[in-house]
Amino acid sequence: MMKVKAAVVNQVNGPYEFEELDLQEINHDEVVVKVVASGICHSDEALRVGDAESPFPAVLGHEGAGIVEQVGSSVKNFKVGDQVVMAYNSCGTCQSCRTGHPSSCNDWAALNMGGVRSDRQPVFKKADGTPVSNFFSQSSFSTYTVTNVNNLIKVSDDADLRIIGPLGCGFLTGAGTVVNGLKPKVGDSIPQFAIPKLIEFHQQGKFAFDKLVKFYKFDEINEASADSNSGVTIKPILIIDETYRAGEPLPS
């Protein structure tokens, strides 16, 4: 168990409040990710203000990118130090998952919106033992988080994690024009395939999503959320680990 700094929403329409939480131990199919950056999505706001049902207190955030810190005993294809984007969880075994449509997973709502892991246990607890709900099986508004291996998309070491977190949700969802240009086949909508392709397009100058973002420090999360709601910023990105590539300018 480790201590983490997280932006916690304690009640409907409450602000993000920074608290030190206890991150629980990982299960066999989970990993610990050190979160580098996270986009803010309107789905986060919908839960915060009560437009969608969610158990509180909660750590929101579902457009996270970071570095693998620890892997569970049954996790394959990921190792400590890998750069990853976190998307949504899926069971991997139902008909939708097996035919290349994990976003239509039979257990999608329970895995991503239930606030607990598949074993019904929390990812976070307060110092007094109060469970804190997670979101999308990633809760990226935290310095470290526990996520399921099915959430993860490995990206190359040269990818800048400060810019690509929103590819896990907002920019992936909004990339219809790009995806249609690929003449997609069954399975092409799977994040593990689509996100690396979108990163490649961005590096080639064919998908300039960086023009839509504005960066904020983690401590500025309430300002970033307000700017998103007002339209001042199209896509806020929180820099959670300011030591990552500290000597390099933010992507622009």
RANOR-V489395 format. One record per residue. N is the residue number from 1. RES is the residue in three letters. SS is DSSP state (hx for helix, st for strand, lp for the rest). Layout:
N_RES_SS, N_RES_SS
This chain:
1_MET_lp, 2_MET_st, 3_LYS_st, 4_VAL_st, 5_LYS_st, 6_ALA_st, 7_ALA_st, 8_VAL_st, 9_VAL_st, 10_ASN_lp, 11_GLN_lp, 12_VAL_lp, 13_ASN_lp, 14_GLY_lp, 15_PRO_lp, 16_TYR_st, 17_GLU_st, 18_PHE_st, 19_GLU_st, 20_GLU_st, 21_LEU_st, 22_ASP_st, 23_LEU_st, 24_GLN_lp, 25_GLU_lp, 26_ILE_lp, 27_ASN_lp, 28_HIS_lp, 29_ASP_lp, 30_GLU_st, 31_VAL_st, 32_VAL_st, 33_VAL_st, 34_LYS_st, 35_VAL_st, 36_VAL_st, 37_ALA_st, 38_SER_st, 39_GLY_st, 40_ILE_lp, 41_CYS_lp, 42_HIS_hx, 43_SER_hx, 44_ASP_hx, 45_GLU_hx, 46_ALA_hx, 47_LEU_hx, 48_ARG_hx, 49_VAL_hx, 50_GLY_lp, 51_ASP_lp, 52_ALA_lp, 53_GLU_lp, 54_SER_lp, 55_PRO_lp, 56_PHE_lp, 57_PRO_lp, 58_ALA_st, 59_VAL_st, 60_LEU_lp, 61_GLY_lp, 62_HIS_lp, 63_GLU_lp, 64_GLY_st, 65_ALA_st, 66_GLY_st, 67_ILE_st, 68_VAL_st, 69_GLU_st, 70_GLN_st, 71_VAL_st, 72_GLY_lp, 73_SER_lp, 74_SER_lp, 75_VAL_lp, 76_LYS_lp, 77_ASN_lp, 78_PHE_lp, 79_LYS_lp, 80_VAL_lp, 81_GLY_lp, 82_ASP_lp, 83_GLN_st, 84_VAL_st, 85_VAL_st, 86_MET_st, 87_ALA_lp, 88_TYR_lp, 89_ASN_lp, 90_SER_lp, 91_CYS_lp, 92_GLY_lp, 93_THR_lp, 94_CYS_lp, 95_GLN_hx, 96_SER_hx, 97_CYS_hx, 98_ARG_hx, 99_THR_lp, 100_GLY_lp, 101_HIS_lp, 102_PRO_hx, 103_SER_hx, 104_SER_hx, 105_CYS_lp, 106_ASN_lp, 107_ASP_lp, 108_TRP_hx, 109_ALA_hx, 110_ALA_hx, 111_LEU_hx, 112_ASN_hx, 113_MET_hx, 114_GLY_lp, 115_GLY_lp, 116_VAL_lp, 117_ARG_lp, 118_SER_lp, 119_ASP_lp, 120_ARG_lp, 121_GLN_lp, 122_PRO_lp, 123_VAL_lp, 124_PHE_st, 125_LYS_st, 126_LYS_lp, 127_ALA_lp, 128_ASP_lp, 129_GLY_lp, 130_THR_lp, 131_PRO_st, 132_VAL_st, 133_SER_st, 134_ASN_lp, 135_PHE_lp, 136_PHE_lp, 137_SER_lp, 138_GLN_lp, 139_SER_lp, 140_SER_lp, 141_PHE_lp, 142_SER_st, 143_THR_lp, 144_TYR_st, 145_THR_st, 146_VAL_st, 147_THR_st, 148_ASN_st, 149_VAL_hx, 150_ASN_hx, 151_ASN_hx, 152_LEU_st, 153_ILE_st, 154_LYS_st, 155_VAL_st, 156_SER_lp, 157_ASP_lp, 158_ASP_lp, 159_ALA_lp, 160_ASP_lp, 161_LEU_hx, 162_ARG_hx, 163_ILE_hx, 164_ILE_hx, 165_GLY_hx, 166_PRO_hx, 167_LEU_hx, 168_GLY_hx, 169_CYS_lp, 170_GLY_hx, 171_PHE_hx, 172_LEU_hx, 173_THR_hx, 174_GLY_lp, 175_ALA_lp, 176_GLY_hx, 177_THR_hx, 178_VAL_hx, 179_VAL_hx, 180_ASN_hx, 181_GLY_hx, 182_LEU_lp, 183_LYS_lp, 184_PRO_lp, 185_LYS_lp, 186_VAL_lp, 187_GLY_lp, 188_ASP_lp, 189_SER_lp, 190_ILE_lp, 191_PRO_hx, 192_GLN_hx, 193_PHE_hx, 194_ALA_hx, 195_ILE_hx, 196_PRO_hx, 197_LYS_hx, 198_LEU_hx, 199_ILE_hx, 200_GLU_hx, 201_PHE_hx, 202_HIS_hx, 203_GLN_hx, 204_GLN_lp, 205_GLY_lp, 206_LYS_lp, 207_PHE_lp, 208_ALA_lp, 209_PHE_hx, 210_ASP_hx, 211_LYS_hx, 212_LEU_hx, 213_VAL_st, 214_LYS_st, 215_PHE_st, 216_TYR_st, 217_LYS_st, 218_PHE_hx, 219_ASP_hx, 220_GLU_hx, 221_ILE_hx, 222_ASN_hx, 223_GLU_hx, 224_ALA_hx, 225_SER_hx, 226_ALA_hx, 227_ASP_hx, 228_SER_hx, 229_ASN_hx, 230_SER_hx, 231_GLY_lp, 232_VAL_lp, 233_THR_lp, 234_ILE_lp, 235_LYS_st, 236_PRO_st, 237_ILE_st, 238_LEU_st, 239_ILE_st, 240_ILE_lp, 241_ASP_lp, 242_GLU_lp, 243_THR_lp, 244_TYR_lp, 245_ARG_lp, 246_ALA_lp, 247_GLY_lp, 248_GLU_lp, 249_PRO_lp, 250_LEU_lp, 251_PRO_lp, 252_SER_lp
